[in-house]
Amino acid sequence: MAKEHQGASLPKELLKRIDYIVKETDLGYTSRADFVKESVRQKLDEVERKLLELEKLKKELKER
């Protein structure tokens, strides 16, 4: 099964910062796409954890 991809536009300043990290550091990123995918995954994990915490708090408040 082929992977489906969608593009996203980013401001030039962000792209410059990403390019620096990819090209000038030894952090293991091989491309912009590699960096962006990992960054988005990390942010999604963070937001989803916060949503779960919020739902837990809402449930606790309802039970009082």
C-alpha positions as CSV (number, residue, x, y, z in Angstrom):
1,M,0.0,0.0,0.0
2,A,1.5,3.4,-1.0
3,K,1.8,6.1,1.6
4,E,-0.2,9.2,1.0
5,H,1.5,12.5,1.6
6,Q,0.3,16.1,1.8
7,G,2.4,19.2,1.6
8,A,2.4,22.1,4.0
9,S,3.9,25.5,3.5
10,L,6.2,27.0,6.1
11,P,7.5,30.5,6.5
12,K,11.0,31.0,5.1
13,E,12.5,31.8,8.5
14,L,11.3,28.5,9.9
15,L,12.8,26.7,6.8
16,K,16.1,28.4,7.4
17,R,16.2,27.3,11.0
18,I,15.3,23.7,10.0
19,D,17.9,23.7,7.2
20,Y,20.6,24.8,9.7
21,I,19.7,21.9,12.1
22,V,19.6,19.4,9.2
23,K,22.8,20.5,7.5
24,E,25.0,22.0,10.2
25,T,24.4,19.7,13.1
26,D,25.0,16.0,13.9
27,L,21.5,15.4,15.4
28,G,20.7,12.7,12.9
29,Y,18.2,14.5,10.7
30,T,18.7,13.6,7.0
31,S,16.2,16.0,5.5
32,R,13.7,18.8,6.1
33,A,10.9,16.2,5.9
34,D,12.7,13.9,8.4
35,F,12.9,16.8,10.9
36,V,9.3,18.0,10.3
37,K,7.8,14.6,10.7
38,E,9.6,14.0,14.0
39,S,8.7,17.4,15.3
40,V,5.0,17.1,14.4
41,R,4.9,13.6,16.0
42,Q,6.4,15.0,19.2
43,K,4.0,17.9,19.3
44,L,1.0,15.6,18.6
45,D,2.1,13.3,21.4
46,E,2.3,16.3,23.7
47,V,-1.1,17.7,22.8
48,E,-2.7,14.3,23.0
49,R,-1.3,13.8,26.5
50,K,-2.7,17.1,27.6
51,L,-6.1,16.3,26.1
52,L,-6.1,13.0,28.1
53,E,-5.2,14.8,31.3
54,L,-8.0,17.4,30.6
55,E,-10.5,14.7,30.0
56,K,-9.5,12.9,33.2
57,L,-9.8,16.2,35.2
58,K,-13.2,16.9,33.7
59,K,-14.4,13.4,34.7
60,E,-13.1,13.8,38.2
61,L,-14.9,17.2,38.6
62,K,-18.2,15.6,37.4
63,E,-17.9,12.9,40.0
64,R,-17.7,15.3,42.9
